[in-house]
Amino acid sequence: QSALTQPASVSGSPGQSITISCTGTSSDVGSYYLVSWYQQHPGKAPKLMIYEVSKRPSGVSNRFSGSKSGNTASLTISGLQAEDEADYYCCSYAGSSPVVFGGGTKLTVL
Amino acid sequence: EVQLVESGGGLVQPGGSLRLSCAASGFTFSSYWMSWVRQAPGKGLEWVANIQQDGSEKYYVHSVKGRFTISRDNAKNSLYLQMNSLRAEDTAVYYCARGLVPAYAFDIWGQGTMVTVSS
């Protein structure tokens, strides 16, 4: 099972919106509404930000939103803040090899 | 407080074995799928294995099949990963994570334990 494809890096200024893409195949992202997104600050454990494509866990800011179209899922962060600077990973259910992560995207807040 | 605490990491020679443990607290451990996820130094996350609530179903990433075994003891609120025939490419921080079902998402993570495979 190959990793999902994410851009290596994205950047934005405070207050702006950014979108991180996550491209899979018809065997994972394209077939299931089971995409999740994780935020990871350096030296810390990942934190769940979005699950089931667009649902937010309790306590996660509504500035974070998720969507999916075909084989590509997206994470959008609006009203960018300095604390959003982190690595972001997408993840999808993949059937027979149940879970696959993306390669990760480093978000820089300029 | 809902918490996962890993232990058992360390330095091991290629071909050696190591057993990781994850102690759960603050929630009904026996009600959740549990997973191990690893992260090689400077690299991304890689799902390793998961186990159903009663231990009857287990799944592994292809690269560890036949070498790693995931297990759990619900009476002790503990998750384990027995790692045999370790290779340099198994060097990583290993996290245990609680699974959201049927979301196949991980909502609680431990702090991780470092495994280094080197001679």
Interface residues (C-beta under 8 A of the other chain):
Chain A: Q1 A3 Y32 L34 S36 Y38 Q40 A45 P46 K47 L48 Y51 E52 K55 P57 Y89 C91 S92 Y93 S97 P98 V99 V100 F101 G102 G103 G104
Chain B: S35 V37 G44 L45 E46 W47 N50 Y59 V61 H62 Y95 L100 P102 A103 Y104 A105 F106 D107 W109 G110 Q111 G112
